[in-house]
Amino acid sequence: MKEKIIQTAGRKALGEFAPEFAHYNDDVLFGENWNNGDIDLKTRSLITVVALMAQGITDSSLKYHISNAKAHGVTQKEMAAAITHVAFYAGWPKAWAVFNLAKEIYNDDAPASGV
């Protein structure tokens, strides 16, 4: 049986302030999109990291998605290769920033957490 992604972060963080956004985050983005079986979770996780990197987003959301990628089987070698490849298209400074987060996550002995 395929792992089902369940997300509640939107409701926890914004449920009362922005309930519609929380719904889209938890039920549509993660509930429907992340559970679409057309792309496996490992690939979907790596695509997400690359998309955030390309936008220059290096906050806690990227850290979460790198950890999520690790939890879904993206190896350190695969992550490093993806970041290096995208650096030529998205920018060298962005790659440096993402490598700093990835090193922190992949050097952590604690198990990675999923979505």
C-alpha positions as CSV (number, residue, x, y, z in Angstrom):
1,M,0.0,0.0,0.0
2,K,1.3,3.4,-1.0
3,E,2.1,5.8,1.9
4,K,-0.6,8.5,2.3
5,I,0.6,12.0,2.9
6,I,-1.4,13.8,5.6
7,Q,-0.6,17.4,6.4
8,T,-2.0,19.6,9.2
9,A,0.6,22.4,9.4
10,G,-1.7,24.8,7.6
11,R,-4.5,24.4,10.0
12,K,-2.2,24.5,13.0
13,A,-0.4,27.7,11.9
14,L,-3.2,29.5,10.0
15,G,-6.4,27.7,10.7
16,E,-8.2,30.6,12.5
17,F,-6.4,33.5,10.7
18,A,-6.6,32.2,7.1
19,P,-8.8,29.0,7.1
20,E,-9.2,28.9,3.3
21,F,-5.4,29.0,2.8
22,A,-5.0,26.4,5.5
23,H,-7.5,24.2,3.6
24,Y,-5.6,24.6,0.3
25,N,-2.3,23.8,2.0
26,D,-3.4,20.8,3.9
27,D,-6.2,19.3,1.7
28,V,-5.2,20.3,-1.9
29,L,-1.4,20.8,-2.0
30,F,-0.6,18.0,0.3
31,G,-3.8,16.0,0.4
32,E,-4.4,15.8,-3.3
33,N,-1.2,16.9,-5.1
34,W,1.3,15.0,-2.9
35,N,-0.9,11.9,-3.0
36,N,-1.1,11.9,-6.8
37,G,0.5,8.6,-7.7
38,D,1.8,9.8,-11.1
39,I,5.1,10.8,-9.6
40,D,6.7,8.8,-6.8
41,L,7.4,10.6,-3.5
42,K,11.2,10.5,-3.9
43,T,11.0,12.3,-7.2
44,R,8.3,14.7,-6.0
45,S,10.4,15.6,-3.0
46,L,13.5,16.3,-5.1
47,I,11.5,18.4,-7.6
48,T,10.1,20.4,-4.7
49,V,13.6,21.1,-3.3
50,V,14.8,22.2,-6.8
51,A,11.8,24.4,-7.3
52,L,12.3,26.2,-3.9
53,M,16.1,26.5,-4.7
54,A,15.4,28.1,-8.1
55,Q,13.2,30.7,-6.4
56,G,15.9,31.4,-3.8
57,I,13.7,30.2,-0.9
58,T,16.1,29.0,1.8
59,D,13.9,29.3,4.9
60,S,12.4,26.6,7.1
61,S,10.2,25.4,4.3
62,L,13.3,24.4,2.2
63,K,14.8,22.7,5.3
64,Y,11.6,20.8,5.8
65,H,11.5,19.7,2.1
66,I,15.2,18.6,2.2
67,S,14.4,16.5,5.2
68,N,11.3,15.2,3.5
69,A,13.4,14.3,0.5
70,K,15.8,12.4,2.7
71,A,12.9,10.6,4.4
72,H,11.6,9.5,1.0
73,G,14.9,8.0,-0.1
74,V,16.9,10.8,-1.8
75,T,20.5,10.0,-0.9
76,Q,23.1,12.6,0.0
77,K,24.8,11.9,-3.3
78,E,21.6,12.4,-5.3
79,M,20.8,15.6,-3.4
80,A,24.3,17.0,-4.0
81,A,24.1,16.1,-7.7
82,A,20.7,17.8,-8.0
83,I,21.8,21.0,-6.3
84,T,25.0,21.1,-8.4
85,H,23.1,20.6,-11.6
86,V,20.5,23.3,-10.8
87,A,23.2,25.7,-9.7
88,F,24.1,26.3,-13.4
89,Y,20.5,27.2,-14.1
90,A,19.3,28.9,-10.9
91,G,22.4,30.5,-9.6
92,W,25.6,29.6,-7.8
93,P,24.8,31.6,-4.6
94,K,21.5,29.8,-4.3
95,A,23.3,26.5,-4.5
96,W,25.7,27.5,-1.7
97,A,22.7,28.4,0.5
98,V,20.9,25.1,-0.2
99,F,24.1,23.1,0.4
100,N,24.4,24.7,3.8
101,L,20.9,23.4,4.7
102,A,21.4,20.0,3.1
103,K,24.7,19.4,4.9
104,E,23.0,20.1,8.2
105,I,20.2,17.7,7.4
106,Y,22.3,14.9,5.9
107,N,24.9,15.1,8.7
108,D,22.2,14.8,11.3
109,D,22.2,11.3,12.8
110,A,18.5,11.7,13.7
111,P,16.0,10.0,11.3
112,A,14.5,12.2,8.7
113,S,10.9,13.2,9.2
114,G,8.3,12.8,6.4
115,V,5.5,15.1,5.3
